[in-house]
Amino acid sequence: MGGAVSAGEDNDELIDNLKEAQYIRTELVEQAFRAVDRADYYLEEFKENAYKDLAWKHGNIHLSAPCIYSEVMEALDLQPGLSFLNLGSGTGYLSSMVGLILGPFGVNHGVELHSDVTEYAKQKLDFFIRTSESFDKFDFCEPSFVTGNCLEISPDRSQYDRVYCGAGVQKEHEDYMKGLLKVGGILVMPLEEKLTKITRTGPSAWETKKILAVSFAPLIQPCHSEPGKSRLVQLPPLAVRSLQDLARIAIRGTIKKVIHQETVNKAGNGLKNTPKFKRRRVRRRRMETIVFLDKEVFASRVSNPSDDTSCEDLEEDRREEEVKTPSETKPDPPVNFLREKVLSLPLPDPLKYYLLYYREK
């Protein structure tokens, strides 16, 4: 699946293309896609394909096409504080984007069939938390991944506000999937070759909407080759945050509000950031006309005196070169204002690093 939009040179250009094609339609989804670089979830030797609108598979590792993920994110209608279950969570790419929207008081669980992929997802999650420049811009709901067959989830599990299945669901498993959903919740899954959105409007009432035609590998059926051995999947517990963790969330939130207010005050005082790059002025050029007469070529320039601004153009270029400064030719590196504020606080270093989630930058 994929190929619906042009490839991008980087993650931002890929998102621009998805927006232009109307696959990304809301600001929350756009922010999440821009914050998580798709290439970080590829193996190093395949990263040149990361910004193409194509699915990628290597061994058990799999990523759906960006256009599919964007349709899924839009259909889920995610909001802060909701609970989310990702069936076939794979690399954790989708779960990480969802976590940026759910915020610190959401629930973010994933079930993956292959243990090696679960470990891969945990490594990628750790890398995102430690190194991503976007992490401090959001309040993150960290995903928790378990290994097992999503068709064997323990019957005593909780229900979720949002559920996504990343494999083709057979018709006989539709009711099982619906049972994972709270009343008012949304389930998105490939069902009978269609990406389908199902909303639970009551205890036994459902609304179904077909989104687009898709082709997914089907869910792998449970294997019962070892009689008597329990293979039920135990989902992560709904953990209660510690007082220490709640304090960290509150302190970071307060600091972000202070930074935002300082930015607003600076803007109100006329200290707006000037653009780092000047857009080059489009100028009319003299037109060259080439006339073919039999085997000879006659060339002439047709110009209008009012259009002949070559001298003005040269003077304009000269003035631009004179006023050009280093900041106009080279963009400044991004500044992590939250990190700077935390490090400037009169606190012991261990507490500062705790507030920063022990991140490297």
VMD Tcl script that draws the C-alpha trace (Angstrom):
set ca {
  {0.00 0.00 0.00}
  {1.02 3.58 -0.51}
  {2.31 5.71 -3.33}
  {-0.56 8.19 -2.93}
  {1.74 11.21 -2.50}
  {5.16 12.25 -3.73}
  {8.26 11.32 -1.80}
  {9.82 13.93 0.45}
  {13.44 14.94 0.94}
  {12.90 14.82 4.70}
  {10.16 14.20 7.25}
  {8.71 17.72 7.02}
  {8.44 17.56 3.24}
  {6.68 14.20 3.47}
  {4.16 15.75 5.89}
  {3.70 18.73 3.56}
  {2.81 16.31 0.77}
  {0.37 14.41 2.98}
  {-1.31 17.69 3.94}
  {-1.55 18.85 0.35}
  {-3.19 15.54 -0.60}
  {-5.63 15.90 2.33}
  {-4.46 12.77 4.15}
  {-3.52 14.95 7.13}
  {-6.38 17.33 7.91}
  {-6.06 18.38 11.57}
  {-3.43 20.32 13.47}
  {-3.00 17.71 16.24}
  {-2.24 14.96 13.73}
  {0.14 17.21 11.78}
  {2.07 18.12 14.94}
  {2.44 14.46 15.92}
  {3.68 13.46 12.45}
  {6.23 16.28 12.38}
  {7.47 15.46 15.87}
  {8.33 11.80 15.14}
  {10.82 11.30 12.32}
  {9.76 8.25 10.30}
  {13.37 7.49 9.34}
  {14.26 6.79 12.98}
  {12.14 3.63 12.80}
  {13.97 2.21 9.78}
  {17.07 0.06 9.85}
  {20.09 2.16 8.89}
  {20.61 0.52 5.49}
  {17.02 1.28 4.40}
  {16.65 4.87 5.56}
  {16.85 6.31 2.05}
  {13.29 4.99 1.54}
  {11.86 6.42 4.77}
  {10.18 9.45 3.20}
  {8.49 7.61 0.36}
  {4.78 6.94 0.67}
  {5.35 3.19 0.69}
  {5.06 0.36 3.19}
  {8.33 -1.22 4.33}
  {9.01 -4.75 5.56}
  {12.22 -6.47 6.59}
  {11.92 -9.81 8.33}
  {9.26 -9.33 11.01}
  {9.68 -5.54 11.07}
  {6.96 -3.69 9.22}
  {5.80 -0.11 8.67}
  {2.62 0.83 6.82}
  {2.67 3.61 4.23}
  {2.48 7.18 5.59}
  {-0.86 7.78 3.85}
  {-2.34 4.81 5.75}
  {-1.03 5.98 9.12}
  {-2.37 9.49 8.51}
  {-5.83 8.16 7.66}
  {-5.72 6.00 10.81}
  {-4.68 8.92 13.02}
  {-7.42 11.13 11.62}
  {-10.08 8.42 11.97}
  {-9.15 7.69 15.61}
  {-10.06 11.28 16.61}
  {-7.51 11.23 19.42}
  {-7.79 13.52 22.44}
  {-5.67 14.02 25.59}
  {-6.38 11.58 28.40}
  {-7.87 8.76 26.30}
  {-6.82 5.11 26.44}
  {-5.40 3.51 23.27}
  {-4.71 -0.10 22.31}
  {-2.54 -0.84 19.28}
  {-2.91 -4.42 18.00}
  {0.12 -5.33 15.95}
  {2.11 -2.42 17.37}
  {5.24 -3.24 15.33}
  {8.04 -0.69 15.54}
  {6.09 1.61 17.86}
  {6.07 4.45 15.31}
  {2.30 4.90 15.43}
  {2.15 4.41 19.20}
  {4.74 7.16 19.73}
  {2.76 9.63 17.60}
  {-0.42 8.71 19.46}
  {1.39 9.21 22.79}
  {2.17 12.82 21.92}
  {-1.56 13.54 21.62}
  {-2.78 11.47 24.60}
  {-0.54 13.37 27.02}
  {0.67 12.26 30.46}
  {-2.73 11.09 31.73}
  {-3.60 8.82 28.82}
  {-3.08 5.07 28.43}
  {-0.97 3.76 25.55}
  {-0.69 -0.04 25.15}
  {0.55 -2.19 22.29}
  {0.43 -5.92 21.53}
  {2.96 -7.37 19.08}
  {3.13 -10.98 17.89}
  {6.92 -11.19 17.43}
  {9.22 -10.81 20.43}
  {12.11 -9.47 18.31}
  {9.87 -6.67 17.03}
  {8.76 -5.86 20.59}
  {12.41 -5.42 21.56}
  {13.02 -3.31 18.46}
  {10.07 -1.06 19.41}
  {11.40 -0.62 22.95}
  {14.81 0.38 21.59}
  {13.24 2.92 19.23}
  {11.11 4.33 22.04}
  {14.16 4.74 24.27}
  {16.00 6.49 21.42}
  {13.06 8.86 20.87}
  {12.83 9.80 24.56}
  {16.59 10.34 24.90}
  {17.34 12.22 21.70}
  {14.27 13.69 19.99}
  {14.18 17.49 19.82}
  {10.38 17.23 19.91}
  {10.06 15.38 23.22}
  {10.15 18.49 25.43}
  {7.54 20.25 23.28}
  {4.86 17.73 24.30}
  {3.53 15.93 27.37}
  {4.13 12.33 26.38}
  {2.13 9.20 27.14}
  {4.83 6.56 26.95}
  {3.72 3.36 25.18}
  {3.95 -0.04 26.91}
  {4.43 -3.08 24.66}
  {3.74 -6.76 25.34}
  {4.32 -9.81 23.16}
  {1.54 -12.17 22.15}
  {-1.28 -12.88 19.72}
  {-3.85 -10.09 19.88}
  {-6.64 -12.66 19.38}
  {-5.74 -14.21 22.73}
  {-6.07 -11.22 25.05}
  {-7.16 -12.21 28.53}
  {-10.95 -11.90 29.01}
  {-10.49 -9.88 32.21}
  {-8.81 -7.04 30.28}
  {-9.97 -3.43 30.41}
  {-11.76 -1.79 27.52}
  {-10.26 1.14 25.62}
  {-11.39 4.47 24.17}
  {-9.49 3.90 20.94}
  {-8.34 0.66 19.30}
  {-6.36 0.12 16.09}
  {-5.52 -3.19 14.47}
  {-2.65 -3.18 11.96}
  {-3.51 -6.48 10.27}
  {-6.43 -7.64 8.17}
  {-9.32 -8.73 10.40}
  {-11.43 -11.65 9.28}
  {-15.20 -11.23 9.53}
  {-15.44 -13.87 12.26}
  {-13.21 -11.76 14.53}
  {-15.16 -8.52 14.13}
  {-17.20 -8.98 17.33}
  {-14.05 -9.87 19.28}
  {-12.48 -6.57 18.21}
  {-15.64 -4.63 19.09}
  {-15.55 -6.14 22.58}
  {-12.26 -4.32 23.28}
  {-14.01 -0.96 22.96}
  {-15.72 1.24 25.54}
  {-19.09 2.81 24.79}
  {-18.31 5.99 22.86}
  {-15.02 4.52 21.66}
  {-13.61 4.20 18.14}
  {-12.14 1.10 16.49}
  {-10.14 1.39 13.25}
  {-9.12 -1.77 11.42}
  {-8.79 -3.33 7.95}
  {-11.99 -5.34 7.49}
  {-12.83 -7.09 4.21}
  {-10.20 -5.11 2.26}
  {-11.48 -1.75 3.58}
  {-9.98 0.43 6.28}
  {-13.03 0.65 8.53}
  {-14.01 2.99 11.36}
  {-16.47 1.57 13.92}
  {-17.90 3.77 16.66}
  {-19.58 2.17 19.66}
  {-22.64 4.36 20.25}
  {-24.21 2.14 22.93}
  {-23.80 -1.22 24.71}
  {-25.04 -3.00 21.58}
  {-25.11 -0.18 19.04}
  {-22.47 0.57 16.39}
  {-21.85 2.95 13.53}
  {-19.63 1.74 10.71}
  {-17.84 3.80 8.07}
  {-15.61 2.54 5.25}
  {-12.63 4.87 4.83}
  {-10.63 3.53 1.88}
  {-9.62 0.34 0.12}
  {-6.51 -1.28 1.59}
  {-4.50 -4.49 1.38}
  {-3.17 -5.82 4.68}
  {-1.71 -9.18 5.62}
  {-4.34 -11.08 7.64}
  {-4.18 -11.63 11.37}
  {-2.28 -14.78 12.28}
  {-4.57 -17.29 13.93}
  {-3.67 -18.59 17.40}
  {-1.69 -21.82 17.45}
  {-2.82 -24.45 19.97}
  {-0.10 -27.04 19.32}
  {0.59 -27.38 23.06}
  {-2.64 -28.47 24.78}
  {-3.16 -27.25 28.31}
  {-0.63 -24.44 28.04}
  {-2.14 -21.01 28.62}
  {-1.21 -18.47 25.96}
  {-3.47 -15.65 27.12}
  {-1.99 -12.19 26.62}
  {-1.93 -10.09 29.77}
  {-2.15 -6.42 28.90}
  {-0.09 -3.93 30.93}
  {-1.80 -2.85 34.14}
  {-3.40 0.59 34.31}
  {-0.66 2.06 36.47}
  {-1.28 4.91 38.89}
  {1.38 7.60 38.62}
  {3.53 8.26 41.65}
  {3.39 11.60 43.46}
  {6.97 12.22 42.31}
  {6.00 11.69 38.66}
  {2.92 13.92 39.02}
  {5.12 16.63 40.51}
  {7.49 16.40 37.52}
  {4.57 16.75 35.09}
  {3.22 19.77 37.01}
  {6.62 21.51 37.22}
  {7.33 21.01 33.52}
  {3.86 22.30 32.67}
  {4.38 25.43 34.79}
  {7.75 26.12 33.18}
  {6.20 25.76 29.70}
  {3.53 28.30 30.64}
  {6.21 30.74 31.84}
  {8.14 30.30 28.56}
  {4.96 30.85 26.55}
  {4.11 34.01 28.51}
  {7.63 35.37 28.02}
  {7.32 34.74 24.28}
  {3.97 36.55 24.18}
  {5.41 39.50 26.12}
  {8.37 39.80 23.76}
  {6.07 39.72 20.76}
  {3.90 42.40 22.37}
  {6.96 44.63 22.83}
  {7.73 44.45 19.15}
  {10.60 42.02 19.54}
  {9.38 39.71 16.83}
  {11.77 37.33 15.19}
  {12.79 38.49 11.77}
  {12.85 35.95 8.97}
  {16.25 34.33 8.57}
  {16.02 34.13 4.81}
  {14.87 36.71 2.31}
  {12.59 35.54 -0.43}
  {14.18 36.49 -3.70}
  {12.16 38.99 -5.72}
  {10.75 37.63 -8.96}
  {11.80 39.88 -11.83}
  {10.64 40.07 -15.40}
  {13.27 39.05 -17.93}
  {13.70 40.11 -21.54}
  {12.34 37.55 -23.92}
  {14.54 35.94 -26.52}
  {12.86 35.13 -29.83}
  {14.33 32.59 -32.23}
  {12.84 32.42 -35.72}
  {13.58 29.51 -38.07}
  {13.63 30.48 -41.75}
  {14.15 27.43 -43.95}
  {17.71 26.24 -43.10}
  {18.86 29.47 -41.57}
  {18.28 30.69 -38.06}
  {17.46 34.27 -37.28}
  {17.71 35.27 -33.64}
  {16.61 38.54 -32.16}
  {15.84 40.01 -28.76}
  {12.46 41.60 -28.31}
  {12.40 43.91 -25.34}
  {10.22 46.65 -23.93}
  {12.07 49.62 -22.47}
  {9.71 49.62 -19.51}
  {10.67 45.99 -18.79}
  {14.40 46.52 -19.02}
  {15.33 46.64 -15.34}
  {18.68 44.92 -15.59}
  {20.53 47.82 -14.03}
  {17.97 48.02 -11.24}
  {18.27 44.28 -10.71}
  {22.05 44.46 -10.41}
  {21.79 47.33 -7.95}
  {19.19 45.44 -5.91}
  {21.42 42.33 -5.82}
  {24.37 44.44 -4.71}
  {22.38 46.02 -1.87}
  {21.14 42.60 -0.71}
  {24.71 41.30 -0.61}
  {25.84 44.30 1.43}
  {23.20 43.90 4.11}
  {23.38 40.10 4.25}
  {24.54 38.82 7.64}
  {25.66 35.34 8.71}
  {22.26 34.72 10.34}
  {20.62 35.17 6.95}
  {22.74 32.57 5.25}
  {22.83 29.93 7.98}
  {19.82 29.02 10.15}
  {20.31 29.07 13.90}
  {20.16 25.69 15.64}
  {16.86 25.06 17.47}
  {16.81 26.16 21.10}
  {15.28 23.93 23.77}
  {13.92 26.64 26.05}
  {12.46 24.14 28.54}
  {15.85 22.50 29.02}
  {17.55 25.88 29.45}
  {15.01 26.95 32.06}
  {15.31 23.72 34.03}
  {19.12 23.83 34.02}
  {19.04 27.43 35.27}
  {16.87 26.58 38.30}
  {18.55 26.65 41.75}
  {18.08 22.92 42.22}
  {20.43 19.96 42.80}
  {21.67 18.46 39.54}
  {20.01 15.06 40.10}
  {16.62 16.79 40.41}
  {17.24 18.82 37.25}
  {18.05 15.68 35.28}
  {14.98 13.96 36.68}
  {12.84 16.85 35.43}
  {14.48 16.40 32.02}
  {13.82 12.63 31.98}
  {17.62 12.15 31.94}
  {17.63 13.14 28.27}
  {20.90 13.67 26.42}
  {19.87 16.97 24.84}
}
mol new
graphics top color blue
foreach p $ca { graphics top sphere $p radius 0.5 }
foreach p [lrange $ca 0 end-1] q [lrange $ca 1 end] { graphics top cylinder $p $q radius 0.2 }
display resetview
